[in-house]
Amino acid sequence: MLLPIRRTARRLLNALRLRRHRKTLYATMGNQPAEYRDYLETQLKRTLGKLDAPLQGRTQLMVDAVARFADLPHSRVLCVGCRNTAELDYFLARGAQSVTGIDLYSGDPRIQVMDMHQMTFPADQFDVLYTVHALEHAHDPAKVAGEIARVVRPQGIVAIEVPVRYPTGGADLVDFENLDKLHALFAPYLDQVLWGEELPAGAPANHSGTPVIRTIFCLR
Ligand SMILES: C[S@@+](CC[C@H](N)C(=O)[O-])C[C@H]1O[C@@H](n2cnc3c(N)ncnc32)[C@H](O)[C@@H]1O
């Protein structure tokens, strides 16, 4: 008896949350074509179901890797598709000068409601850009790559992890397949690959259920 009541209450809460965050999103972004609204709402719905996700092992791994190449105490960091504050807090714990997050909703003043395809930051605003398990949700990856190159200063650092060779569908739109294809997307902007790895599902350093690729590179 209690279970169906709880389930209905959770569904109701999620619908209310979606309505509220959808309103904020469109207030920020203005009118969008119907097909693009569908895209944004699919992403929003998916992430609202996982709001309280704790600090992930991959976050620690990737931020620790970034700390080997970036001078974090002098770095303004942008986390694209951060969902909640877990990765922002971890960057701060590792000594970053400042950390901003963007996502399609915000539960914290440090996270700005912003679409990764149309960032509203001025050019060269960040020293480090971190985007983990978010680029595969892009509607237009080439456009996002251009935005990343715009908001990060020359010689700034970009860190990316995405799942690969997995079944796309729903909110999961892009399969970059391998590091070469991901780097090719950034070819017009990329100066030097600093570090990269490809891990199969089930590898000790990969807690997601799919193979992943990780890369850190600096821009021209
Ligand atoms: C799988 S979560 C990853 C969260 C976190 N980075 C992590 O590693 O656990 C992907 C996030 O990207 C966000 N996202 C999807 N499309 C986006 C877009 N167009 N602009 C900004 N954020 C987006 C989603 O809302 C979601 O919070």
The ligand as a MOL file (V3000), in Angstrom:
LIG
                    3D

  0  0  0     0  0            999 V3000
M  V30 BEGIN CTAB
M  V30 COUNTS 27 29 0 0 0
M  V30 BEGIN ATOM
M  V30 1 C 25.4770 12.3500 -17.0550 0
M  V30 2 S 25.3720 13.9580 -16.3340 0 CHG=1
M  V30 3 C 27.0570 14.1820 -15.8240 0
M  V30 4 C 27.1880 14.8830 -14.5030 0
M  V30 5 C 28.6110 15.0280 -14.0030 0
M  V30 6 N 29.4300 15.7860 -14.9350 0
M  V30 7 C 29.2390 13.6940 -13.7060 0
M  V30 8 O 30.3180 13.3930 -14.2260 0
M  V30 9 O 28.6560 12.9350 -12.9290 0 CHG=-1
M  V30 10 C 25.2540 15.0130 -17.7510 0
M  V30 11 C 24.8140 16.4320 -17.4280 0
M  V30 12 O 24.8730 17.2230 -18.6300 0
M  V30 13 C 23.7720 18.1090 -18.6140 0
M  V30 14 N 23.4590 18.5610 -19.9790 0
M  V30 15 C 22.8630 17.8660 -20.9740 0
M  V30 16 N 22.7020 18.6400 -22.0530 0
M  V30 17 C 23.1980 19.8650 -21.7320 0
M  V30 18 C 23.3030 21.0990 -22.4380 0
M  V30 19 N 22.8670 21.2260 -23.6800 0
M  V30 20 N 23.8840 22.1400 -21.8060 0
M  V30 21 C 24.3220 22.0360 -20.5320 0
M  V30 22 N 24.2330 20.8990 -19.8150 0
M  V30 23 C 23.6860 19.8200 -20.4090 0
M  V30 24 C 22.6460 17.2690 -18.0170 0
M  V30 25 O 21.6000 18.0840 -17.5400 0
M  V30 26 C 23.3830 16.4920 -16.9280 0
M  V30 27 O 23.3210 17.1300 -15.6770 0
M  V30 END ATOM
M  V30 BEGIN BOND
M  V30 1 1 1 2
M  V30 2 1 2 3
M  V30 3 1 2 10
M  V30 4 1 3 4
M  V30 5 1 4 5
M  V30 6 1 5 6
M  V30 7 1 5 7
M  V30 8 2 7 8
M  V30 9 1 7 9
M  V30 10 1 10 11
M  V30 11 1 11 12
M  V30 12 1 11 26
M  V30 13 1 12 13
M  V30 14 1 13 14
M  V30 15 1 13 24
M  V30 16 1 14 15
M  V30 17 1 14 23
M  V30 18 2 15 16
M  V30 19 1 16 17
M  V30 20 1 17 18
M  V30 21 2 17 23
M  V30 22 1 18 19
M  V30 23 2 18 20
M  V30 24 1 20 21
M  V30 25 2 21 22
M  V30 26 1 22 23
M  V30 27 1 24 25
M  V30 28 1 24 26
M  V30 29 1 26 27
M  V30 END BOND
M  V30 END CTAB
M  END
